[in-house]
Amino acid sequence: MTGAPKNAFKARLLAGETQWGLWSSLASPVAAEALSLTGFDWMLFDTEHSPVEVAALQPILQAAAVGTAQAVARPAWNDKVLIKRLLDIGVQTVLVPFIQTPEEAEAAVAATRYPPEGIRGVAGSTRASRYGMAAGYLQSANEEICVLVQIETGQALERLEEIAAVKGVDGVFIGPSDLSASMGYLGQPGAEPVQDAIRSAAGRIAATGKASGILATKAEDALRYRDWGYKFVAAGVDTGLMMGAARGLRSQLGE
Ligand SMILES: O=C(O)C(=O)C[C@H](O)[C@@H](O)CO
């Protein structure tokens, strides 16, 4: 085994392919394993708004490795320690929340790179290096890392081009829930001004040469975002899918 594992999500992103994703908040190895088999290109494992810490994420990643979906993980914050710990358990693609400035994007990238490109701490035997079995991992790790930065406020949108231009940023992801809250439409990501901003962001991100991503909660929204140019679209959230199915079943049963 030589070098860092190839990051298929990053390769497809750089090739300009559209990739369908699934957002996972269930924090469960069983759910991760099962959902990874359903044909999605990527799955986002959330540690910002899910009750899961790094130790519990590793078995989730191991379970998800059986399927087609490439793992993406969101640290709870743009924090170099949290990012380092995700990378050590084998995450190669990070979605970093709440990036407001190019400087914050630079810090996120630096946290993912070994020196001299960045400040990632070096560990000998981790899941990332196949427990030391991947010869040359340290030398090749940086190039297989994919950094997605999340823009989720009006303030960040104003600086979108500067943030996207940061070296090492591979994709820019719009967070519709927080963006709508920041624009004065809390709980209304479908509000017209929010949708207008989301639509124009797709074109602005494309013009920078970086890939754009977004989260939808139903197929209709996911397809519209794809048509607007978004390249990595999470089409739903596992908790929402489960609750929707359970509530639908219960309502069919009547009183
Ligand atoms: O702003 C957003 O949208 C997000 O960041 C996603 C949210 O955290 C949430 O909807 C995930 O379940």
The ligand as an SDF file (V2000), in Angstrom:
LIG
                    3D

 12 11  0  0  0  0  0  0  0  0999 V2000
  -27.0100   26.4330    7.2600 O   0  0  0  0  0  0  0  0  0  0  0  0
  -27.2530   25.2640    6.9400 C   0  0  0  0  0  0  0  0  0  0  0  0
  -28.1800   24.9420    6.1700 O   0  0  0  0  0  0  0  0  0  0  0  0
  -26.4180   24.2190    7.5200 C   0  0  0  0  0  0  0  0  0  0  0  0
  -25.3240   24.4860    7.9550 O   0  0  0  0  0  0  0  0  0  0  0  0
  -26.9810   22.8380    7.6730 C   0  0  0  0  0  0  0  0  0  0  0  0
  -27.6020   22.7630    9.0510 C   0  0  0  0  0  0  0  0  0  0  0  0
  -26.5890   22.6660    9.9930 O   0  0  0  0  0  0  0  0  0  0  0  0
  -28.6120   21.6500    9.2580 C   0  0  0  0  0  0  0  0  0  0  0  0
  -29.7240   21.8230    8.4870 O   0  0  0  0  0  0  0  0  0  0  0  0
  -28.0890   20.2680    9.1710 C   0  0  0  0  0  0  0  0  0  0  0  0
  -29.0390   19.3490    9.6100 O   0  0  0  0  0  0  0  0  0  0  0  0
  1  2  2  0
  2  3  1  0
  2  4  1  0
  4  5  2  0
  4  6  1  0
  6  7  1  0
  7  8  1  0
  7  9  1  0
  9 10  1  0
  9 11  1  0
 11 12  1  0
M  END
$$$$
